[in-house]
Amino acid sequence: MLEDVKKIAREAGAAIMDVYESDNFNVQKKGDDSPLTKADLAAHKVICDGLRTLETQYPIISEESSDISWEQRKHWSRYWLVDPLDGTKEFIKRNGEFTVNIALIEKGVPVMGVVYAPVLDAMYTGERDEGAFLNDKPIKVAIEAPATLRVVGSRSHPSQETTDWLDALGKPYEMVPMGSSLKICLVAEGEADIYPRLGPTCEWDTAAAHAVLSAAGGDITTINGDPLLYNQKDDYLNPHFIAK
Protein backbone atom coordinates (compact mmCIF):
# COMPACT_ATOMS: atom_id res chain seq x y z
CA MET A 1 0.00 0.00 0.00
CA LEU A 2 2.94 2.33 0.49
CA GLU A 3 3.10 3.53 -3.12
CA ASP A 4 -0.64 4.24 -3.07
CA VAL A 5 -0.31 6.23 0.15
CA LYS A 6 2.61 8.23 -1.26
CA LYS A 7 0.43 9.13 -4.24
CA ILE A 8 -2.39 10.22 -1.94
CA ALA A 9 0.04 12.35 0.10
CA ARG A 10 1.30 14.07 -3.05
CA GLU A 11 -2.27 14.80 -4.14
CA ALA A 12 -3.02 16.27 -0.72
CA GLY A 13 0.16 18.33 -0.99
CA ALA A 14 -0.99 19.70 -4.33
CA ALA A 15 -4.34 20.69 -2.80
CA ILE A 16 -2.48 22.46 0.01
CA MET A 17 -0.22 24.29 -2.44
CA ASP A 18 -3.24 25.58 -4.36
CA VAL A 19 -4.24 27.43 -1.20
CA TYR A 20 -0.66 28.29 -0.19
CA GLU A 21 -0.14 30.14 -3.45
CA SER A 22 -3.44 32.01 -3.16
CA ASP A 23 -4.25 35.19 -1.26
CA ASN A 24 -6.95 33.72 0.97
CA PHE A 25 -6.21 31.03 3.56
CA ASN A 26 -9.63 31.49 5.23
CA VAL A 27 -8.08 31.10 8.70
CA GLN A 28 -10.48 30.04 11.43
CA LYS A 29 -10.04 29.12 15.10
CA LYS A 30 -10.90 25.65 16.37
CA GLY A 31 -12.22 24.92 19.84
CA ASP A 32 -8.69 24.60 21.27
CA ASP A 33 -7.77 27.97 19.71
CA SER A 34 -5.51 26.31 17.10
CA PRO A 35 -5.79 27.61 13.53
CA LEU A 36 -7.69 25.89 10.73
CA THR A 37 -7.43 26.87 7.06
CA LYS A 38 -9.21 25.75 3.93
CA ALA A 39 -5.97 23.95 3.03
CA ASP A 40 -6.43 21.67 6.08
CA LEU A 41 -9.95 20.82 4.92
CA ALA A 42 -8.97 20.34 1.28
CA ALA A 43 -6.14 17.95 2.21
CA HIS A 44 -8.43 16.10 4.61
CA LYS A 45 -10.91 15.42 1.82
CA VAL A 46 -8.23 14.28 -0.64
CA ILE A 47 -6.68 11.88 1.88
CA CYS A 48 -9.91 10.37 3.17
CA ASP A 49 -11.31 9.95 -0.34
CA GLY A 50 -8.04 8.38 -1.46
CA LEU A 51 -7.77 5.93 1.44
CA ARG A 52 -11.35 4.82 0.82
CA THR A 53 -10.42 3.74 -2.72
CA LEU A 54 -7.71 1.32 -1.56
CA GLU A 55 -8.36 -2.38 -1.95
CA THR A 56 -7.91 -3.04 1.77
CA GLN A 57 -10.12 -0.84 3.93
CA TYR A 58 -9.40 0.36 7.47
CA PRO A 59 -11.12 2.97 9.65
CA ILE A 60 -9.73 6.51 9.44
CA ILE A 61 -9.00 9.01 12.21
CA SER A 62 -8.11 12.44 10.86
CA GLU A 63 -7.49 15.54 12.92
CA GLU A 64 -10.39 17.10 11.04
CA SER A 65 -12.76 14.18 11.75
CA SER A 66 -11.65 12.86 15.11
CA ASP A 67 -15.01 12.84 16.89
CA ILE A 68 -15.09 9.05 17.19
CA SER A 69 -16.06 7.52 20.51
CA TRP A 70 -13.57 5.51 22.52
CA GLU A 71 -16.16 2.75 22.76
CA GLN A 72 -16.03 2.43 18.98
CA ARG A 73 -12.34 2.80 18.24
CA LYS A 74 -10.92 0.82 21.17
CA HIS A 75 -11.79 -2.34 19.24
CA TRP A 76 -9.79 -1.33 16.15
CA SER A 77 -6.69 -3.46 15.55
CA ARG A 78 -5.68 -1.52 12.41
CA TYR A 79 -6.61 1.99 11.32
CA TRP A 80 -5.32 5.05 9.47
CA LEU A 81 -4.20 8.05 11.55
CA VAL A 82 -3.98 11.26 9.55
CA ASP A 83 -2.95 14.86 10.01
CA PRO A 84 -3.88 16.48 6.68
CA LEU A 85 -1.77 19.57 7.35
CA ASP A 86 0.65 19.38 10.25
CA GLY A 87 2.20 22.74 11.08
CA THR A 88 -0.69 25.04 10.19
CA LYS A 89 1.10 27.91 11.93
CA GLU A 90 4.10 27.37 9.66
CA PHE A 91 1.74 27.26 6.68
CA ILE A 92 0.25 30.61 7.68
CA LYS A 93 3.76 32.04 8.12
CA ARG A 94 4.64 30.71 4.64
CA ASN A 95 7.95 29.22 5.80
CA GLY A 96 7.41 25.85 4.10
CA GLU A 97 7.83 23.77 7.27
CA PHE A 98 4.50 21.93 7.14
CA THR A 99 3.63 18.37 6.19
CA VAL A 100 1.00 15.86 5.19
CA ASN A 101 1.02 12.94 7.66
CA ILE A 102 -0.52 9.53 6.98
CA ALA A 103 0.16 6.56 9.29
CA LEU A 104 -1.10 3.00 9.53
CA ILE A 105 -1.46 1.90 13.15
CA GLU A 106 -1.50 -1.75 14.16
CA LYS A 107 -2.27 -2.67 17.77
CA GLY A 108 -1.12 0.74 18.99
CA VAL A 109 2.10 0.80 16.94
CA PRO A 110 2.77 2.88 13.78
CA VAL A 111 3.83 0.26 11.21
CA MET A 112 3.83 2.47 8.10
CA GLY A 113 4.12 6.21 7.71
CA VAL A 114 4.32 8.83 4.99
CA VAL A 115 5.36 12.42 5.74
CA TYR A 116 5.29 14.76 2.75
CA ALA A 117 6.49 18.37 2.83
CA PRO A 118 5.10 19.86 -0.40
CA VAL A 119 7.10 23.10 -0.45
CA LEU A 120 10.34 21.16 0.03
CA ASP A 121 9.14 18.26 -2.16
CA ALA A 122 10.48 15.98 0.59
CA MET A 123 8.79 12.59 0.89
CA TYR A 124 9.73 10.64 4.02
CA THR A 125 8.49 7.05 4.22
CA GLY A 126 8.93 4.25 6.69
CA GLU A 127 7.56 0.73 6.88
CA ARG A 128 8.18 -1.93 9.49
CA ASP A 129 10.95 -4.31 8.40
CA GLU A 130 11.38 -2.40 5.11
CA GLY A 131 13.47 0.61 6.17
CA ALA A 132 13.05 4.38 5.93
CA PHE A 133 13.57 6.63 2.93
CA LEU A 134 13.74 10.27 1.91
CA ASN A 135 12.69 10.63 -1.72
CA ASP A 136 13.48 6.92 -2.20
CA LYS A 137 17.01 7.18 -0.74
CA PRO A 138 17.61 5.13 2.45
CA ILE A 139 17.97 7.08 5.70
CA LYS A 140 19.17 6.04 9.16
CA VAL A 141 19.45 7.71 12.54
CA ALA A 142 22.87 8.98 13.61
CA ILE A 143 24.97 6.13 14.99
CA GLU A 144 26.87 8.15 17.58
CA ALA A 145 25.87 11.39 19.26
CA PRO A 146 28.48 14.15 18.81
CA ALA A 147 30.09 16.02 21.70
CA THR A 148 27.51 18.75 21.21
CA LEU A 149 24.02 17.29 20.91
CA ARG A 150 21.97 18.50 17.96
CA VAL A 151 18.56 19.04 19.53
CA VAL A 152 15.62 19.72 17.27
CA GLY A 153 12.90 21.87 18.80
CA SER A 154 9.60 23.44 17.88
CA ARG A 155 9.76 26.68 15.94
CA SER A 156 6.26 27.82 16.99
CA HIS A 157 5.82 26.07 20.36
CA PRO A 158 8.89 26.72 22.56
CA SER A 159 8.74 25.12 26.00
CA GLN A 160 10.57 26.23 29.13
CA GLU A 161 10.06 22.72 30.47
CA THR A 162 12.00 21.35 27.51
CA THR A 163 14.81 23.84 28.09
CA ASP A 164 15.01 22.86 31.76
CA TRP A 165 15.14 19.17 30.81
CA LEU A 166 17.99 19.77 28.38
CA ASP A 167 19.93 21.87 30.88
CA ALA A 168 19.60 19.04 33.41
CA LEU A 169 21.42 16.70 31.01
CA GLY A 170 24.60 18.59 31.74
CA LYS A 171 25.81 18.18 28.17
CA PRO A 172 26.52 20.84 25.52
CA TYR A 173 23.77 21.14 22.95
CA GLU A 174 22.70 23.28 20.05
CA MET A 175 19.10 23.88 19.03
CA VAL A 176 17.83 23.16 15.53
CA PRO A 177 14.45 24.91 15.16
CA MET A 178 11.92 23.23 12.89
CA GLY A 179 8.18 23.06 12.39
CA SER A 180 5.71 20.18 12.17
CA SER A 181 6.60 16.48 12.05
CA LEU A 182 9.78 17.42 10.18
CA LYS A 183 11.39 17.55 13.64
CA ILE A 184 11.08 13.79 14.03
CA CYS A 185 12.13 13.27 10.42
CA LEU A 186 15.36 15.20 11.01
CA VAL A 187 16.23 12.69 13.72
CA ALA A 188 15.29 9.83 11.38
CA GLU A 189 17.70 11.05 8.68
CA GLY A 190 20.55 11.69 11.12
CA GLU A 191 20.44 15.48 10.84
CA ALA A 192 19.57 15.81 14.55
CA ASP A 193 20.28 13.58 17.53
CA ILE A 194 17.26 14.03 19.76
CA TYR A 195 13.86 15.69 19.89
CA PRO A 196 12.46 16.08 23.41
CA ARG A 197 8.85 17.22 23.50
CA LEU A 198 7.70 18.33 26.93
CA GLY A 199 4.64 20.10 25.62
CA PRO A 200 1.24 19.18 24.22
CA THR A 201 0.90 17.14 21.03
CA CYS A 202 -1.79 14.86 19.65
CA GLU A 203 -1.43 11.37 18.24
CA TRP A 204 -1.90 12.50 14.62
CA ASP A 205 1.00 14.96 15.07
CA THR A 206 3.53 12.18 15.62
CA ALA A 207 2.29 8.85 14.20
CA ALA A 208 3.52 9.04 10.59
CA ALA A 209 6.95 10.42 11.50
CA HIS A 210 7.13 7.90 14.36
CA ALA A 211 6.82 5.11 11.76
CA VAL A 212 9.60 6.72 9.69
CA LEU A 213 11.86 7.06 12.74
CA SER A 214 11.27 3.47 13.85
CA ALA A 215 12.06 2.18 10.37
CA ALA A 216 15.24 4.31 10.39
CA GLY A 217 16.49 2.63 13.57
CA GLY A 218 15.20 5.12 16.15
CA ASP A 219 12.19 5.28 18.41
CA ILE A 220 9.92 7.49 20.46
CA THR A 221 9.43 6.80 24.15
CA THR A 222 7.76 8.59 27.02
CA ILE A 223 9.94 10.49 29.49
CA ASN A 224 9.84 7.34 31.64
CA GLY A 225 11.14 5.19 28.80
CA ASP A 226 7.89 3.42 27.96
CA PRO A 227 6.90 2.96 24.28
CA LEU A 228 4.76 5.73 22.83
CA LEU A 229 1.55 3.94 21.82
CA TYR A 230 -1.61 5.02 20.01
CA ASN A 231 -5.34 4.58 20.58
CA GLN A 232 -4.93 3.39 24.15
CA LYS A 233 -7.31 5.81 25.87
CA ASP A 234 -10.34 8.02 25.32
CA ASP A 235 -8.42 11.17 24.33
CA TYR A 236 -5.81 11.78 21.64
CA LEU A 237 -3.20 13.62 23.70
CA ASN A 238 0.35 12.28 23.72
CA PRO A 239 2.37 12.18 26.93
CA HIS A 240 5.66 14.05 26.95
CA PHE A 241 8.14 12.11 24.84
CA ILE A 242 11.69 11.76 23.57
CA ALA A 243 12.43 10.96 19.92
CA LYS A 244 15.94 9.70 19.22
Secondary structure, 3 states (H helix, E strand, C coil): CHHHHHHHHHHHHHHHHHHHCCCCCCCEECCCCCEECHHHHHHHHHHHHHHCCCCCCCCEEECCECCCCHHHHCCCCEEEEEEEEECHHHHHHCCCCCEEEEEEEECCEEEEEEEEECCCCEEEEEECCCEEEECCEEECCCCCCCCCEEEEEECCCCCHHHHHHHHHHCCCEEEEEECCCHHHHHHHCCCCCEEEECCCCEHHHHHHHHHHHHHCCCCEEECCCCECCCCCCCCCECCCEEEC
